[in-house]
Amino acid sequence: MMDAMDAMEAGESSAPGQSAIAVDIGGTNTRVALVGPSLVPGVGQTVLEAAPTFATEQEYPTQMARLAAAVTAGLRLAERRGPGQPRGVGVALGGRIARDGACVLAAPNLRDYEGRPFVQDLSAQCGGLPVRLAHDAVCGLLAERRYGALVSVERCAYVTLSTGTGCAVHLGAADGSAGVTLSIELGHQLLDHNPRVCLCGQVGCLETYTGGRQLALRYGQPIESLPAAESLDLWRDFAAKLSIGLVNLAHLTRVERVAIGGAIALNRPGLLDALRVAVAERLRGAHLELVAASLGAQAPLIGAATLLATPENELLH
């Protein structure tokens, strides 16, 4: 990880206020960055410096070692930028998190991480620095609610379309208090007449049509490199099936706006419009606005940093 250390230590500018080390662990890639207050008025938190993205290690001990090296690099950068030590490490991870936020309960794309004492292990590797862990969609939602496309929306959701299909929902309280944010298994709801076996072990999951890893395994190549005819069929099915999940989401939670993020959404410009059309054709008796996640690829990182300042009683893992 010397390349990551060198890159993260290269910055010389300073930013006021507290910073945090943010980690985004996806089923394919891992990103680590120093996140802190922006020098641009009105922008809020921003990525101050990022290490090079590296492939997520399937073996938990190897991944933990790489994370420790990258976080150490971030601490050195923070020391040079000042002022003060980062308040902790916030981690976004594509998997179901235990109720106490200490470990990963289920992660179909990261099986070796399940049941490991993630928070304890990473904190020990980082000299006892506080560590907070949450589903990557929860982190995306925290970022978009505070700084992006979901500001001031009291019933909203964030959907990440990437290696897997994740979702988090925020339901504001009627008395004006903070409400609650929770992750839900949007990608693992069951579709009628779907015989496909999901990586989670269930038969019929939505994610068999919308998960980047599952689609790549089915087609034997990355979905972005498919021939035009096959690609057309794939994206038609993708939008049609995901629209079922989004309509179900609207009826079950009464969310009013959904921010769509993740690598697939970012790299497929026409997908959002196709989803809007498909949802409009299905949805009755409810309103649902689909918008692009305005923080783009930075949402999970900024949200991971925001996680450190979010009271535990506002999150349901």
C-alpha positions as CSV (number, residue, x, y, z in Angstrom):
1,M,0.0,0.0,0.0
2,M,2.9,2.4,-0.4
3,D,1.3,3.8,-3.5
4,A,-1.8,4.7,-1.5
5,M,0.3,6.2,1.4
6,D,2.3,8.3,-1.0
7,A,-0.8,9.6,-2.8
8,M,-2.7,10.5,0.3
9,E,0.3,12.3,1.8
10,A,0.8,14.4,-1.3
11,G,-1.7,17.1,-0.5
12,E,-0.5,20.3,1.2
13,S,-3.6,22.5,1.6
14,S,-5.4,22.8,4.9
15,A,-9.0,22.8,5.8
16,P,-10.6,24.1,9.0
17,G,-12.6,21.9,11.4
18,Q,-12.6,18.2,12.1
19,S,-11.9,15.6,9.4
20,A,-12.6,11.9,9.3
21,I,-11.2,8.9,7.5
22,A,-13.9,7.5,5.2
23,V,-13.9,3.9,3.8
24,D,-16.2,2.6,1.1
25,I,-16.0,-1.2,0.8
26,G,-17.9,-2.6,-2.2
27,G,-18.0,-6.1,-3.5
28,T,-15.6,-5.1,-6.3
29,N,-13.5,-2.1,-5.1
30,T,-12.5,-0.3,-1.9
31,R,-11.9,3.4,-1.5
32,V,-10.3,5.2,1.4
33,A,-10.3,9.0,1.8
34,L,-9.8,11.9,4.1
35,V,-13.1,13.8,4.3
36,G,-13.6,17.1,6.0
37,P,-15.3,20.6,5.8
38,S,-15.1,22.1,2.3
39,L,-13.3,25.5,1.7
40,V,-16.2,26.3,-0.7
41,P,-19.1,28.1,1.1
42,G,-22.3,26.1,1.2
43,V,-20.7,22.8,0.1
44,G,-20.4,21.2,3.5
45,Q,-18.2,18.0,3.7
46,T,-16.0,17.0,0.8
47,V,-13.3,14.5,0.0
48,L,-10.1,16.3,0.8
49,E,-7.7,13.6,-0.5
50,A,-8.3,10.0,-1.6
51,A,-6.1,7.0,-1.9
52,P,-6.1,5.0,-5.1
53,T,-9.0,2.6,-5.4
54,F,-7.9,-1.0,-4.8
55,A,-9.7,-4.3,-5.5
56,T,-11.7,-5.5,-2.5
57,E,-10.0,-8.6,-1.0
58,Q,-12.3,-11.5,-0.6
59,E,-10.2,-12.8,2.3
60,Y,-11.0,-10.7,5.4
61,P,-7.5,-10.7,7.0
62,T,-5.9,-9.5,3.8
63,Q,-8.5,-6.7,3.4
64,M,-8.0,-5.7,7.0
65,A,-4.3,-5.3,6.5
66,R,-4.8,-3.2,3.4
67,L,-7.3,-1.0,5.2
68,A,-5.0,-0.5,8.1
69,A,-2.2,0.7,5.8
70,A,-4.6,3.1,4.0
71,V,-6.1,4.5,7.2
72,T,-2.5,5.1,8.5
73,A,-1.8,7.0,5.4
74,G,-4.9,9.1,6.0
75,L,-3.9,9.9,9.5
76,R,-0.5,11.1,8.3
77,L,-2.2,13.3,5.8
78,A,-4.6,14.7,8.4
79,E,-1.6,15.5,10.6
80,R,0.0,17.6,7.9
81,R,-3.3,19.3,6.9
82,G,-4.5,20.0,10.4
83,P,-6.0,21.0,12.6
84,G,-6.4,18.1,14.9
85,Q,-6.6,14.3,14.6
86,P,-9.5,12.9,12.6
87,R,-12.5,12.1,14.8
88,G,-12.6,8.5,13.7
89,V,-13.1,6.1,10.8
90,G,-16.4,5.7,9.1
91,V,-17.0,2.6,7.0
92,A,-19.6,2.0,4.3
93,L,-19.9,-1.7,3.4
94,G,-22.2,-3.5,1.0
95,G,-23.8,-5.9,3.5
96,R,-26.3,-6.3,6.3
97,I,-24.8,-5.0,9.6
98,A,-25.5,-6.4,13.0
99,R,-27.9,-4.4,15.2
100,D,-25.1,-3.2,17.4
101,G,-23.2,-1.9,14.4
102,A,-20.1,-4.0,15.3
103,C,-19.9,-6.6,12.5
104,V,-21.3,-7.8,9.2
105,L,-24.1,-10.3,9.4
106,A,-24.6,-11.1,5.8
107,A,-22.7,-10.1,2.6
108,P,-23.3,-12.3,-0.4
109,N,-20.4,-10.6,-2.2
110,L,-18.1,-10.7,0.8
111,R,-18.7,-14.0,2.6
112,D,-15.5,-14.1,4.5
113,Y,-16.4,-10.9,6.3
114,E,-19.5,-12.3,7.9
115,G,-19.5,-12.7,11.7
116,R,-16.0,-11.1,12.0
117,P,-15.5,-8.4,14.7
118,F,-15.0,-5.7,12.0
119,V,-15.2,-2.6,14.2
120,Q,-13.0,-4.0,16.9
121,D,-10.4,-5.3,14.5
122,L,-10.1,-2.1,12.5
123,S,-10.0,0.1,15.6
124,A,-7.2,-2.1,17.0
125,Q,-5.3,-1.7,13.8
126,C,-5.7,2.1,14.0
127,G,-4.4,2.7,17.5
128,G,-7.9,2.7,19.1
129,L,-9.4,5.3,16.8
130,P,-13.3,5.2,17.0
131,V,-14.8,3.2,14.1
132,R,-18.4,3.3,12.9
133,L,-19.8,0.8,10.4
134,A,-23.0,0.9,8.3
135,H,-24.5,-0.4,5.1
136,D,-23.2,1.6,2.1
137,A,-26.7,2.6,1.1
138,V,-27.2,4.1,4.6
139,C,-24.1,6.1,4.2
140,G,-25.2,7.3,0.7
141,L,-28.5,8.4,2.2
142,L,-26.9,10.3,5.1
143,A,-24.7,12.2,2.6
144,E,-27.6,13.0,0.2
145,R,-29.9,14.1,3.0
146,R,-27.3,16.4,4.5
147,Y,-25.6,17.8,1.4
148,G,-27.3,16.5,-1.7
149,A,-30.5,15.6,-3.6
150,L,-32.5,14.6,-0.5
151,V,-32.0,17.7,1.7
152,S,-35.2,18.6,3.5
153,V,-37.1,15.5,2.3
154,E,-38.5,13.8,5.4
155,R,-39.5,10.5,3.7
156,C,-36.8,9.5,1.2
157,A,-34.6,6.7,0.1
158,Y,-31.2,6.1,-1.5
159,V,-30.7,3.2,-3.9
160,T,-27.3,2.0,-4.9
161,L,-26.9,0.1,-8.2
162,S,-23.5,-1.5,-8.3
163,T,-22.1,-5.0,-7.5
164,G,-25.3,-5.5,-5.6
165,T,-28.6,-3.6,-5.3
166,G,-28.8,-1.8,-1.9
167,C,-31.3,0.6,-0.4
168,A,-31.7,2.8,2.7
169,V,-34.8,4.6,3.8
170,H,-35.3,7.7,6.0
171,L,-38.6,8.2,7.7
172,G,-38.9,11.5,9.5
173,A,-40.8,11.8,12.7
174,A,-44.1,13.7,12.9
175,D,-42.9,15.7,15.9
176,G,-40.0,17.2,14.0
177,S,-37.3,15.1,15.6
178,A,-34.6,13.4,13.6
179,G,-36.6,10.2,12.7
180,V,-34.9,7.0,11.7
181,T,-32.7,5.8,8.9
182,L,-32.5,2.1,8.1
183,S,-31.2,-0.2,5.4
184,I,-33.6,-2.6,3.6
185,E,-33.0,-5.5,1.3
186,L,-34.4,-4.0,-1.9
187,G,-32.4,-6.4,-4.0
188,H,-33.6,-9.5,-2.2
189,Q,-37.3,-9.1,-2.5
190,L,-38.8,-12.0,-4.4
191,L,-40.2,-11.6,-7.9
192,D,-43.0,-13.9,-9.1
193,H,-42.0,-16.3,-11.9
194,N,-38.2,-15.7,-11.4
195,P,-36.4,-19.0,-11.3
196,R,-32.9,-17.5,-10.9
197,V,-30.8,-18.5,-7.9
198,C,-29.4,-15.5,-6.1
199,L,-25.9,-15.3,-4.6
200,C,-27.7,-15.0,-1.2
201,G,-29.1,-18.5,-1.6
202,Q,-32.7,-17.5,-2.3
203,V,-34.5,-18.2,-5.5
204,G,-36.2,-15.3,-7.3
205,C,-34.4,-12.2,-6.0
206,L,-34.7,-8.9,-7.8
207,E,-30.9,-8.6,-7.7
208,T,-30.6,-11.5,-10.1
209,Y,-31.7,-8.9,-12.7
210,T,-30.0,-5.8,-11.3
211,G,-26.8,-6.9,-9.5
212,G,-23.6,-6.1,-11.4
213,R,-21.8,-9.2,-10.2
214,Q,-24.6,-11.6,-10.9
215,L,-25.2,-10.1,-14.4
216,A,-21.4,-10.4,-15.1
217,L,-21.4,-14.0,-14.0
218,R,-24.5,-14.8,-16.2
219,Y,-23.1,-13.2,-19.3
220,G,-19.5,-14.2,-18.7
221,Q,-18.1,-10.7,-19.1
222,P,-18.6,-7.2,-17.6
223,I,-22.0,-5.9,-18.6
224,E,-20.6,-2.7,-20.0
225,S,-18.8,-4.7,-22.7
226,L,-21.8,-6.7,-24.0
227,P,-22.7,-6.6,-27.7
228,A,-25.4,-4.1,-28.5
229,A,-28.3,-6.6,-29.0
230,E,-27.6,-8.4,-25.7
231,S,-27.1,-5.1,-23.9
232,L,-30.5,-3.8,-25.1
233,D,-32.3,-6.8,-23.7
234,L,-30.4,-6.6,-20.4
235,W,-31.2,-3.0,-19.8
236,R,-34.8,-3.4,-20.8
237,D,-35.1,-6.2,-18.2
238,F,-33.1,-4.2,-15.7
239,A,-35.4,-1.2,-15.8
240,A,-38.6,-3.3,-15.9
241,K,-37.7,-5.4,-12.9
242,L,-36.2,-2.6,-10.8
243,S,-39.4,-0.6,-11.4
244,I,-41.3,-3.4,-9.6
245,G,-38.9,-3.0,-6.6
246,L,-39.3,0.8,-6.6
247,V,-43.1,0.7,-6.8
248,N,-43.1,-1.8,-3.9
249,L,-40.8,0.6,-2.0
250,A,-43.2,3.5,-2.5
251,H,-46.2,1.5,-1.3
252,L,-44.5,-0.1,1.7
253,T,-42.7,3.0,3.0
254,R,-44.4,6.0,1.5
255,V,-41.1,7.6,0.6
256,E,-41.5,10.6,-1.7
257,R,-38.1,10.9,-3.3
258,V,-35.5,8.3,-4.2
259,A,-31.9,9.3,-5.1
260,I,-30.3,6.7,-7.4
261,G,-26.6,6.2,-7.1
262,G,-23.9,3.5,-7.5
263,A,-21.5,2.7,-10.4
264,I,-24.2,1.2,-12.7
265,A,-26.3,4.3,-12.4
266,L,-23.4,6.7,-12.9
267,N,-22.2,4.9,-16.0
268,R,-25.6,4.4,-17.7
269,P,-26.9,7.8,-18.5
270,G,-30.2,6.7,-19.9
271,L,-31.1,4.4,-17.1
272,L,-32.7,7.0,-14.8
273,D,-35.1,8.1,-17.5
274,A,-36.0,4.5,-18.3
275,L,-36.8,3.9,-14.6
276,R,-39.0,7.0,-14.4
277,V,-41.0,5.7,-17.4
278,A,-41.3,2.2,-16.0
279,V,-42.3,3.4,-12.6
280,A,-44.9,5.8,-14.0
281,E,-46.5,2.9,-15.9
282,R,-46.9,0.8,-12.7
283,L,-47.4,3.2,-9.8
284,R,-50.9,4.0,-8.7
285,G,-52.1,5.6,-5.5
286,A,-48.7,7.0,-4.5
287,H,-46.1,9.5,-5.6
288,L,-42.5,8.7,-6.2
289,E,-39.8,11.1,-7.5
290,L,-36.6,9.5,-8.9
291,V,-33.5,11.8,-9.0
292,A,-29.9,11.2,-9.5
293,A,-27.7,11.2,-6.4
294,S,-26.2,14.6,-6.7
295,L,-23.0,13.7,-4.8
296,G,-22.3,10.9,-7.3
297,A,-19.5,8.4,-6.5
298,Q,-18.6,10.5,-3.4
299,A,-21.9,9.9,-1.6
300,P,-20.8,6.7,0.3
301,L,-17.5,8.3,1.3
302,I,-19.0,11.5,2.5
303,G,-21.8,9.5,4.2
304,A,-19.2,7.3,6.0
305,A,-17.6,10.4,7.4
306,T,-21.1,11.8,8.4
307,L,-21.8,8.5,10.2
308,L,-19.4,9.5,12.9
309,A,-21.5,12.4,13.9
310,T,-24.9,10.6,13.6
311,P,-26.4,9.4,16.9
312,E,-26.8,5.7,17.2
313,N,-30.5,6.0,18.0
314,E,-31.2,7.5,14.6
315,L,-30.0,4.4,12.8
316,L,-31.6,0.9,12.6
317,H,-29.0,-1.6,11.3
